[in-house]
Amino acid sequence: MRSKIGYVAGIVTAFALSSSAFAADLLPASTPQPVPSADTGWSFSFSPYFWAAGLNGKSQVFGLPTVDVSQNFGDILSDLDFAFMAAGDARYDRYSVFTDINYVKVTTDAATPRGIVADEVSLKSVTFTAMVGGAYTVFEDQQTRFDVLAGARFWHAETRIGLSGGLIGNVSRSDDANWVDGLVGVKGNHLFTDHVFVTGWAMIGGGGADLDWDVLGAIGYKFNDTVSLAAGYRAQGVNYSNDGFTYDMVQHGPILGVHIKF
């Protein structure tokens, strides 16, 4: 069975703490300074950003057929109930600890293409993730910083699927799952001029899920020592299946963030 299900990663608010050598180390966007700072203490920054993403994959709750999800960026906004994301990073010298939290709630209705199993499919989905980890800077100069990182991401996924009409009649079921995945990866940024920079990260792992990954690439502009703007593309995927519950999704879309140093 195939049905189109709406999804969005929504409006995001992120908090980050920056390094001594760069203006910020925001997860997932970063804005470097042209020269290392002489201050070796803790440094801080705030970076609200917006991430709107389509979703592709499949979801299943116990006793119901698998629902195939295919929703692009242009279709998602009307289905969003609520979304919040926040990231934080605390850095001292070459060491840092970070967190990344997000919550998304979506309700949508869609018709199956042929109506053989059901005429309509409704989906209510709640997803919460919280990641904590640490990073170490293995290379740093006046233009470039490169970090290695490791952490753990907690997932809570709740899905309610309702089917009506067709051969299956009217039925609705819900299920949820909690799991933790370990992740390793890299992140970094490079300053081309006093104002233009690129930034990105890549992580992969697993544990409760068979596969958990996250990648980002962005280009930014540093207006002054306080404010920078970054725009790019982020994709995140997870493949979890256990005891009749399946959550196998790739979430991807454009991201735009404003970095404010204080």
Beta strands, then each sheet from edge to edge (+ up, - down):
strand 1: 11-16
strand 2: 22-24
strand 3: 31-32
strand 4: 45-51
strand 5: 54-60
strand 6: 67-71
strand 7: 80-92
strand 8: 95-111
strand 9: 120-140
strand 10: 144-164
strand 11: 171-191
strand 12: 196-207
strand 13: 211-222
strand 14: 227-242
strand 15: 245-261
sheet 1: 1+ 4- 15+ 5- 6+
sheet 2: 1+ 4- 15+ 14- 13+ 12- 11+ 10- 9+ 8- 7+
sheet 3: 2+ 3-
end
